């Protein structure tokens, strides 16, 4: 069962963001709802759902490029 769940802190560490960022993504609907709330600090996500959301988000992101330089 523990292999199926991952904590918000572990996700944040893996993604190099703050746990509050993952909470924000959840509120905005960009990330799945937590699977289990142990306490206010220990929040667990379904690992497969989290990875699927990250893959989906990566596919939707567009590469940003610098606008063409105007020379006069």
DSSP file (Angstrom, degrees, kcal/mol; ACC not computed):
  #  RESIDUE AA STRUCTURE BP1 BP2  ACC     N-H-->O    O-->H-N    N-H-->O    O-->H-N    TCO  KAPPA ALPHA  PHI   PSI    X-CA   Y-CA   Z-CA
    1    1 A X    >>        0   0    0      0, 0.0     3,-0.9     0, 0.0     4,-0.6   0.000 360.0 360.0 360.0 -36.2    0.0    0.0    0.0
    2    2 A X  G >4  +     0   0    0      1,-0.3     3,-0.6     2,-0.2     0, 0.0   0.803 360.0  58.7 -67.3 -28.0    2.8    2.4    0.8
    3    3 A X  G 34 S+     0   0    0      1,-0.2    -1,-0.3     3,-0.0    44,-0.0   0.745 102.0  55.6 -71.3 -21.4    4.2    2.0   -2.7
    4    4 A X  G <4 S+     0   0    0     -3,-0.9    43,-3.3    43,-0.1    44,-0.4   0.662 104.9  60.2 -84.3 -16.7    0.9    3.3   -4.2
    5    5 A X  E <<  -A   46   0A   0     -4,-0.6     2,-0.4    -3,-0.6    41,-0.2  -0.846  59.3-171.7-115.7 148.8    1.0    6.5   -2.2
    6    6 A X  E     -A   45   0A   0     39,-2.5    39,-3.2    -2,-0.3     2,-0.1  -0.999  24.7-118.9-137.8 140.2    3.4    9.4   -2.1
    7    7 A X  E  >  -A   44   0A   0     -2,-0.4     4,-2.4    37,-0.2    37,-0.2  -0.350  21.1-119.1 -77.8 157.9    3.4   12.4    0.3
    8    8 A X  H  > S+     0   0    0     35,-2.1     4,-2.5     1,-0.2     5,-0.2   0.879 116.1  52.7 -61.0 -38.4    3.1   16.0   -0.8
    9    9 A X  H  > S+     0   0    0     34,-0.2     4,-2.5     2,-0.2    -1,-0.2   0.910 108.8  48.8 -65.6 -42.2    6.5   16.7    0.6
   10   10 A X  H  > S+     0   0    0      2,-0.2     4,-2.3     1,-0.2    -2,-0.2   0.900 112.3  49.1 -65.3 -40.2    8.1   13.9   -1.4
   11   11 A X  H  X S+     0   0    0     -4,-2.4     4,-2.4     2,-0.2    -2,-0.2   0.930 111.3  49.5 -62.0 -45.1    6.4   15.0   -4.6
   12   12 A X  H  X>S+     0   0    0     -4,-2.5     5,-2.3     1,-0.2     4,-0.9   0.908 111.3  49.0 -61.9 -42.4    7.6   18.6   -4.0
   13   13 A X  H ><5S+     0   0    0     -4,-2.5     3,-0.5     1,-0.2    -1,-0.2   0.925 111.9  48.9 -62.7 -44.4   11.1   17.4   -3.3
   14   14 A X  H 3<5S+     0   0    0     -4,-2.3    -2,-0.2     1,-0.2    -1,-0.2   0.873 117.7  40.3 -63.2 -37.8   11.1   15.3   -6.5
   15   15 A X  H 3<5S-     0   0    0     -4,-2.4    -1,-0.2    -5,-0.2    -2,-0.2   0.487 108.6-123.2 -90.9  -3.8    9.7   18.2   -8.6
   16   16 A X  T <<5S+     0   0    0     -4,-0.9     2,-0.3    -3,-0.5    -3,-0.2   0.907  73.2 113.4  59.5  45.6   11.9   20.8   -6.9
   17   17 A X  S   <S-     0   0    0     -5,-2.3    -1,-0.3    -6,-0.1     2,-0.2  -0.837  73.1 -92.3-131.2 171.8    8.9   23.0   -5.8
   18   18 A X    >>  -     0   0    0     -2,-0.3     3,-1.3     1,-0.1     4,-1.1  -0.564  32.7-117.6 -82.7 152.1    7.5   23.9   -2.5
   19   19 A X  H 3> S+     0   0    0      1,-0.3     4,-2.0     2,-0.2     5,-0.2   0.833 116.0  62.9 -56.7 -31.5    4.6   21.7   -1.0
   20   20 A X  H 3> S+     0   0    0      1,-0.2     4,-2.2     2,-0.2    -1,-0.3   0.816  96.4  58.8 -63.7 -28.9    2.4   24.8   -1.2
   21   21 A X  H <> S+     0   0    0     -3,-1.3     4,-2.6     2,-0.2    -1,-0.2   0.914 105.6  47.3 -65.7 -42.6    2.9   24.8   -5.0
   22   22 A X  H  X S+     0   0    0     -4,-1.1     4,-2.1     2,-0.2    -2,-0.2   0.889 110.4  52.9 -66.5 -37.9    1.4   21.3   -5.2
   23   23 A X  H  X S+     0   0    0     -4,-2.0     4,-2.3     2,-0.2    -2,-0.2   0.908 110.2  48.6 -61.4 -40.9   -1.5   22.4   -2.9
   24   24 A X  H  X S+     0   0    0     -4,-2.2     4,-2.4     2,-0.2    -2,-0.2   0.921 108.6  52.4 -65.1 -44.4   -2.1   25.3   -5.3
   25   25 A X  H  X>S+     0   0    0     -4,-2.6     5,-2.3     1,-0.2     6,-1.0   0.886 109.8  50.5 -58.8 -38.0   -2.0   23.0   -8.3
   26   26 A X  H ><5S+     0   0    0     -4,-2.1     3,-1.1     4,-0.2    -1,-0.2   0.932 109.8  49.2 -65.3 -45.9   -4.6   20.8   -6.6
   27   27 A X  H 3<5S+     0   0    0     -4,-2.3    -2,-0.2     1,-0.3    -1,-0.2   0.866 111.2  50.3 -61.2 -36.1   -6.9   23.8   -5.9
   28   28 A X  H 3<5S-     0   0    0     -4,-2.4    -1,-0.3    -5,-0.1    -2,-0.2   0.546 116.3-114.9 -80.6  -6.8   -6.6   24.9   -9.5
   29   29 A X  T <<5S+     0   0    0     -3,-1.1    -3,-0.2    -4,-0.5    -2,-0.1   0.587  86.8 115.0  85.0  10.9   -7.5   21.5  -10.7
   30   30 A X  S   <S+     0   0    0     -5,-2.3     2,-0.3    -6,-0.2    -4,-0.2   0.580  76.6  40.8 -85.1 -11.0   -4.1   20.8  -12.4
   31   31 A X  S    S-     0   0    0     -6,-1.0    -2,-0.2    -5,-0.1    19,-0.1  -0.969  94.9 -97.1-138.7 147.7   -3.3   18.0  -10.0
   32   32 A X        -     0   0    0     -2,-0.3     3,-0.1    17,-0.2    -2,-0.1  -0.221  45.2 -97.5 -65.9 156.6   -5.4   15.2   -8.5
   33   33 A X        -     0   0    0      1,-0.1    13,-0.4    -4,-0.1    -1,-0.1  -0.374  52.0 -87.8 -66.6 150.5   -7.0   15.4   -5.1
   34   34 A X        -     0   0    0      1,-0.1    11,-0.3    11,-0.1     3,-0.1  -0.289  27.2-146.3 -59.6 145.6   -5.1   13.8   -2.3
   35   35 A X  S    S+     0   0    0      9,-1.8     2,-0.3     1,-0.3    10,-0.2   0.783  80.5  11.4 -81.7 -29.6   -6.0   10.1   -1.7
   36   36 A X  E     -B   44   0A   0      8,-2.0     8,-3.2     0, 0.0     2,-0.6  -0.981  57.3-152.9-155.0 135.3   -5.5   10.3    2.0
   37   37 A X  E     +B   43   0A   0     -2,-0.3     6,-0.2     6,-0.2     3,-0.1  -0.939  16.6 171.9-109.0 109.7   -5.1   13.0    4.7
   38   38 A X  S    S-     0   0    0      4,-2.3     2,-0.3    -2,-0.6     5,-0.2   0.897  71.8 -33.0 -80.1 -44.5   -3.2   11.6    7.7
   39   39 A X  S    S-     0   0    0      3,-1.6    -1,-0.3     0, 0.0     0, 0.0  -0.867  77.4 -75.9-156.0-173.5   -2.9   15.1    9.3
   40   40 A X  S    S+     0   0    0     -2,-0.3     3,-0.1     1,-0.2    -2,-0.0   0.773 133.1  36.2 -65.7 -23.8   -2.6   18.7    8.3
   41   41 A X  S    S+     0   0    0      1,-0.2     2,-0.8    -4,-0.0   -32,-0.2   0.710 108.8  64.4-101.2 -25.3    1.0   18.1    7.4
   42   42 A X        +     0   0    0    -34,-0.1    -4,-2.3   -35,-0.1    -3,-1.6  -0.859  61.0 164.1-108.3 102.9    0.9   14.5    6.1
   43   43 A X  E     - B   0  37A   0     -2,-0.8   -35,-2.1    -6,-0.2     2,-0.4  -0.978  19.4-155.7-122.6 126.6   -1.1   14.4    2.9
   44   44 A X  E     -AB   7  36A   0     -8,-3.2    -8,-2.0    -2,-0.5    -9,-1.8  -0.843   4.9-163.0-111.7 139.3   -0.8   11.5    0.5
   45   45 A X  E     -A    6   0A   0    -39,-3.2   -39,-2.5    -2,-0.4     2,-0.5  -0.858  34.1-101.7-114.2 151.1   -1.4   11.3   -3.2
   46   46 A X  E  >  -A    5   0A   0    -13,-0.4     4,-2.4    -2,-0.3   -41,-0.3  -0.620  32.4-144.1 -68.0 121.7   -2.0    8.2   -5.4
   47   47 A X  H  > S+     0   0    0    -43,-3.3     4,-2.5    -2,-0.5     5,-0.2   0.897  95.9  48.9 -60.3 -44.4    1.4    7.8   -7.1
   48   48 A X  H  > S+     0   0    0    -44,-0.4     4,-2.2     1,-0.2    -1,-0.2   0.902 112.6  47.8 -65.2 -41.0   -0.1    6.7  -10.4
   49   49 A X  H  > S+     0   0    0      2,-0.2     4,-2.1     1,-0.2    -1,-0.2   0.888 112.4  49.7 -67.0 -38.7   -2.6    9.5  -10.6
   50   50 A X  H  X S+     0   0    0     -4,-2.4     4,-2.1     2,-0.2    -2,-0.2   0.924 112.3  46.9 -65.8 -44.4    0.1   12.1   -9.7
   51   51 A X  H  X S+     0   0    0     -4,-2.5     4,-2.4     1,-0.2    -2,-0.2   0.882 111.5  51.5 -66.0 -37.6    2.5   10.8  -12.4
   52   52 A X  H  X S+     0   0    0     -4,-2.2     4,-2.5     2,-0.2    -1,-0.2   0.898 109.6  50.2 -65.0 -40.1   -0.3   10.7  -15.0
   53   53 A X  H  X S+     0   0    0     -4,-2.1     4,-2.4     2,-0.2    -2,-0.2   0.893 111.1  49.1 -64.8 -39.8   -1.1   14.4  -14.1
   54   54 A X  H  X S+     0   0    0     -4,-2.1     4,-2.2     2,-0.2    -2,-0.2   0.906 111.8  48.2 -66.8 -41.4    2.5   15.4  -14.5
   55   55 A X  H  X S+     0   0    0     -4,-2.4     4,-1.9     2,-0.2    -2,-0.2   0.923 112.8  48.8 -63.6 -43.1    2.8   13.6  -17.8
   56   56 A X  H  X S+     0   0    0     -4,-2.5     4,-1.5     1,-0.2    -2,-0.2   0.905 111.9  48.6 -62.9 -42.5   -0.4   15.2  -19.1
   57   57 A X  H  X S+     0   0    0     -4,-2.4     4,-1.4     1,-0.2    -1,-0.2   0.883 109.0  53.4 -66.0 -38.3    0.8   18.6  -18.0
   58   58 A X  H  < S+     0   0    0     -4,-2.2    -1,-0.2     1,-0.2    -2,-0.2   0.873 107.7  51.2 -65.4 -36.2    4.2   18.1  -19.7
   59   59 A X  H  < S+     0   0    0     -4,-1.9    -1,-0.2     1,-0.2    -2,-0.2   0.835 110.5  48.9 -69.4 -32.1    2.5   17.3  -22.9
   60   60 A X  H  < S+     0   0    0     -4,-1.5    -1,-0.2    -5,-0.1    -2,-0.2   0.726  89.1  99.5 -80.8 -21.8    0.3   20.4  -22.8
   61   61 A X     <  -     0   0    0     -4,-1.4     2,-0.4    -5,-0.1    -3,-0.0  -0.397  64.8-145.5 -67.6 139.0    3.1   22.8  -22.1
   62   62 A X        -     0   0    0     -2,-0.1     2,-0.4     1,-0.0    -2,-0.1  -0.816  20.1-109.7-104.0 147.2    4.4   24.7  -25.0
   63   63 A X        -     0   0    0     -2,-0.4     2,-0.4     1,-0.0    -1,-0.0  -0.588  31.5-142.0 -74.1 130.5    8.0   25.6  -25.4
   64   64 A X        -     0   0    0     -2,-0.4     2,-0.3     0, 0.0    -1,-0.0  -0.759  20.6-173.8 -93.5 139.9    8.6   29.3  -25.1
   65   65 A X        -     0   0    0     -2,-0.4     2,-0.1     3,-0.0     3,-0.1  -0.906  31.4 -94.9-130.2 161.0   11.1   31.0  -27.3
   66   66 A X        -     0   0    0     -2,-0.3     3,-0.1     1,-0.1     2,-0.0  -0.473  45.5-110.0 -70.9 141.6   12.5   34.4  -27.5
   67   67 A X        -     0   0    0     -2,-0.1    -1,-0.1     1,-0.1     3,-0.1  -0.344  49.4 -81.0 -67.4 156.9   10.7   36.8  -29.9
   68   68 A X        -     0   0    0      1,-0.1     2,-0.3    -3,-0.1    -1,-0.1  -0.316  48.8-113.9 -61.2 140.4   12.7   37.6  -33.0
   69   69 A X        -     0   0    0     -3,-0.1     2,-0.6     1,-0.0    -1,-0.1  -0.589  24.1-139.7 -77.2 131.0   15.3   40.4  -32.4
   70   70 A X        -     0   0    0     -2,-0.3     2,-0.4    -3,-0.1    -1,-0.0  -0.817  19.8-169.2 -93.3 122.5   14.5   43.6  -34.3
   71   71 A X              0   0    0     -2,-0.6    -2,-0.0     1,-0.1     0, 0.0  -0.909 360.0 360.0-112.1 140.2   17.6   45.2  -35.7
   72   72 A X              0   0    0     -2,-0.4    -1,-0.1     0, 0.0    -2,-0.0   0.387 360.0 360.0-117.9 360.0   17.6   48.7  -37.1
